[in-house]
Amino acid sequence: MKFRILLLQVGIGCVFLAPLLSAQKKTFAPANDVSFKISTASKIYRTGQSITLEYRVTNISHAPLFVPREWEATCPANPHVWAWFEDSSGKQFGPGYGGSCFPRLQTISERMSKEAVLLKPGEHLDGTFVLETKLFGELKPGVYKAVASLSGWNQDKFTEPERAELAGMAKPFMTGRVLDSVRLTLMAPSK
């Protein structure tokens, strides 16, 4: 009899705990639920030339999820997509970002309407990102990797009410980071 009562208490506890765990699981999805790939029109460029990276974010999970657009709509701006060069020694050459802004009061729903894209399984989001080889006093001729990262949302940067509003959107938001790279050769400018 005591065993049955204990079993019933555990069962009732699981019934009440399951929605809480389910809501936490639904609010954020790991970065490995997406594929992030970059490409360029060519593998050879001249120093001083702008290089356009094309990227594709694909939902490879079995459920819809929100992925970020290129820039975050918060202040200060933190990019969700960022790229840099890396030489053969591992030294990184990347642009900085900054600027002044005035924080705007907006609901999470307003913010995410600008910042997030809902992808169903198999759907993708395409975009471009320009890397300038002349921003670094012109990179020297040689072989480089163009590396790009896609960063999701950090759940710790949301308040409890904001997390509750995100959970109410019923689809998870990508969290974490994924990287991809392409190998490029920079040649001396033509004379």
LINGIWO-V279341 format. One record per helix or strand of 3 or more residues. SS is the DSSP state (alpha for helix, beta for strand). FROM is the first residue (numbers start at 1). TO is the last residue. If there is no record, write none. Layout:
((SS | FROM | TO) (SS | FROM | TO))
//
This chain:
((alpha | 2 | 27) (beta | 28 | 30) (alpha | 31 | 33) (beta | 34 | 39) (beta | 44 | 46) (beta | 50 | 59) (beta | 65 | 68) (beta | 81 | 86) (beta | 92 | 94) (alpha | 108 | 115) (beta | 116 | 119) (beta | 124 | 132) (beta | 142 | 151) (alpha | 155 | 157) (alpha | 160 | 167) (beta | 172 | 175) (beta | 177 | 187))
//
